[in-house]
Amino acid sequence: MTTRVTLVGKPDCHLCHEAREQVAKVCDELGIGWQELSILEDPGLYDEYWEKIPVVLIDGRIHDYWRVDPQRLRRALSDNRSVSSD
Protein backbone atom coordinates (compact mmCIF):
# COMPACT_ATOMS: atom_id res chain seq x y z
CA MET A 1 0.00 0.00 0.00
CA THR A 2 1.48 3.33 -1.06
CA THR A 3 1.47 6.08 1.55
CA ARG A 4 -0.41 9.04 0.13
CA VAL A 5 -1.54 10.84 3.26
CA THR A 6 0.68 12.33 5.94
CA LEU A 7 -0.64 13.73 9.18
CA VAL A 8 1.75 16.20 10.80
CA GLY A 9 1.10 16.90 14.45
CA LYS A 10 2.50 16.35 17.92
CA PRO A 11 1.73 14.28 21.01
CA ASP A 12 -0.82 15.57 23.53
CA CYS A 13 -2.60 17.75 20.98
CA HIS A 14 -6.38 17.32 21.07
CA LEU A 15 -6.85 18.54 17.50
CA CYS A 16 -4.16 16.10 16.35
CA HIS A 17 -5.95 13.27 18.12
CA GLU A 18 -9.24 14.15 16.38
CA ALA A 19 -7.44 14.47 13.03
CA ARG A 20 -5.77 11.08 13.51
CA GLU A 21 -9.15 9.43 14.01
CA GLN A 22 -10.62 11.05 10.89
CA VAL A 23 -7.60 10.34 8.69
CA ALA A 24 -7.41 6.72 9.84
CA LYS A 25 -11.11 6.16 9.22
CA VAL A 26 -11.14 7.65 5.71
CA CYS A 27 -7.86 6.05 4.62
CA ASP A 28 -8.92 2.65 5.95
CA GLU A 29 -12.25 2.92 4.10
CA LEU A 30 -10.47 3.71 0.83
CA GLY A 31 -7.52 1.37 1.31
CA ILE A 32 -5.05 4.24 1.19
CA GLY A 33 -1.84 4.26 3.19
CA TRP A 34 -1.07 7.02 5.64
CA GLN A 35 1.61 7.98 8.10
CA GLU A 36 1.94 10.32 11.05
CA LEU A 37 4.91 12.58 11.72
CA SER A 38 5.62 14.72 14.78
CA ILE A 39 6.92 18.27 14.61
CA LEU A 40 8.80 17.51 17.83
CA GLU A 41 10.98 14.94 16.04
CA ASP A 42 11.75 16.96 12.91
CA PRO A 43 13.00 20.57 13.12
CA GLY A 44 12.07 21.18 9.48
CA LEU A 45 8.46 20.13 10.08
CA TYR A 46 8.39 22.24 13.23
CA ASP A 47 9.59 25.34 11.38
CA GLU A 48 7.11 24.84 8.57
CA TYR A 49 3.96 23.73 10.39
CA TRP A 50 4.11 24.55 14.13
CA GLU A 51 1.28 27.07 14.01
CA LYS A 52 -0.96 25.02 11.70
CA ILE A 53 -0.98 21.55 13.30
CA PRO A 54 -2.53 19.21 12.67
CA VAL A 55 -1.69 19.38 8.97
CA VAL A 56 -2.88 16.82 6.44
CA LEU A 57 -0.78 16.36 3.32
CA ILE A 58 -1.92 14.43 0.29
CA ASP A 59 0.92 13.36 -1.98
CA GLY A 60 3.15 15.91 -0.20
CA ARG A 61 0.82 18.89 -0.66
CA ILE A 62 -1.18 20.60 2.08
CA HIS A 63 -4.78 19.47 1.99
CA ASP A 64 -6.03 20.79 5.34
CA TYR A 65 -4.87 22.12 8.66
CA TRP A 66 -6.35 22.62 12.15
CA ARG A 67 -9.48 20.56 11.41
CA VAL A 68 -10.07 17.57 9.14
CA ASP A 69 -13.31 17.42 7.20
CA PRO A 70 -13.72 13.70 6.47
CA GLN A 71 -16.01 14.27 3.49
CA ARG A 72 -13.56 16.73 1.92
CA LEU A 73 -10.65 14.33 2.54
CA ARG A 74 -12.58 11.38 1.11
CA ARG A 75 -13.52 13.41 -1.98
CA ALA A 76 -9.93 14.59 -2.54
CA LEU A 77 -8.56 11.06 -2.25
CA SER A 78 -11.26 9.57 -4.46
CA ASP A 79 -10.83 12.25 -7.15
CA ASN A 80 -7.07 11.68 -7.28
CA ARG A 81 -7.03 7.93 -6.75
CA SER A 82 -5.94 7.01 -10.27
CA VAL A 83 -3.34 9.80 -10.45
CA SER A 84 -1.10 8.52 -7.65
CA SER A 85 -1.79 4.85 -7.26
CA ASP A 86 1.26 3.39 -8.97
C-alpha positions as CSV (number, residue, x, y, z in Angstrom):
1,M,0.0,0.0,0.0
2,T,1.5,3.3,-1.1
3,T,1.5,6.1,1.6
4,R,-0.4,9.0,0.1
5,V,-1.5,10.8,3.3
6,T,0.7,12.3,5.9
7,L,-0.6,13.7,9.2
8,V,1.8,16.2,10.8
9,G,1.1,16.9,14.5
10,K,2.5,16.4,17.9
11,P,1.7,14.3,21.0
12,D,-0.8,15.6,23.5
13,C,-2.6,17.8,21.0
14,H,-6.4,17.3,21.1
15,L,-6.8,18.5,17.5
16,C,-4.2,16.1,16.3
17,H,-6.0,13.3,18.1
18,E,-9.2,14.2,16.4
19,A,-7.4,14.5,13.0
20,R,-5.8,11.1,13.5
21,E,-9.2,9.4,14.0
22,Q,-10.6,11.0,10.9
23,V,-7.6,10.3,8.7
24,A,-7.4,6.7,9.8
25,K,-11.1,6.2,9.2
26,V,-11.1,7.6,5.7
27,C,-7.9,6.0,4.6
28,D,-8.9,2.7,5.9
29,E,-12.3,2.9,4.1
30,L,-10.5,3.7,0.8
31,G,-7.5,1.4,1.3
32,I,-5.1,4.2,1.2
33,G,-1.8,4.3,3.2
34,W,-1.1,7.0,5.6
35,Q,1.6,8.0,8.1
36,E,1.9,10.3,11.0
37,L,4.9,12.6,11.7
38,S,5.6,14.7,14.8
39,I,6.9,18.3,14.6
40,L,8.8,17.5,17.8
41,E,11.0,14.9,16.0
42,D,11.8,17.0,12.9
43,P,13.0,20.6,13.1
44,G,12.1,21.2,9.5
45,L,8.5,20.1,10.1
46,Y,8.4,22.2,13.2
47,D,9.6,25.3,11.4
48,E,7.1,24.8,8.6
49,Y,4.0,23.7,10.4
50,W,4.1,24.6,14.1
51,E,1.3,27.1,14.0
52,K,-1.0,25.0,11.7
53,I,-1.0,21.5,13.3
54,P,-2.5,19.2,12.7
55,V,-1.7,19.4,9.0
56,V,-2.9,16.8,6.4
57,L,-0.8,16.4,3.3
58,I,-1.9,14.4,0.3
59,D,0.9,13.4,-2.0
60,G,3.2,15.9,-0.2
61,R,0.8,18.9,-0.7
62,I,-1.2,20.6,2.1
63,H,-4.8,19.5,2.0
64,D,-6.0,20.8,5.3
65,Y,-4.9,22.1,8.7
66,W,-6.3,22.6,12.1
67,R,-9.5,20.6,11.4
68,V,-10.1,17.6,9.1
69,D,-13.3,17.4,7.2
70,P,-13.7,13.7,6.5
71,Q,-16.0,14.3,3.5
72,R,-13.6,16.7,1.9
73,L,-10.6,14.3,2.5
74,R,-12.6,11.4,1.1
75,R,-13.5,13.4,-2.0
76,A,-9.9,14.6,-2.5
77,L,-8.6,11.1,-2.2
78,S,-11.3,9.6,-4.5
79,D,-10.8,12.2,-7.1
80,N,-7.1,11.7,-7.3
81,R,-7.0,7.9,-6.7
82,S,-5.9,7.0,-10.3
83,V,-3.3,9.8,-10.5
84,S,-1.1,8.5,-7.7
85,S,-1.8,4.8,-7.3
86,D,1.3,3.4,-9.0
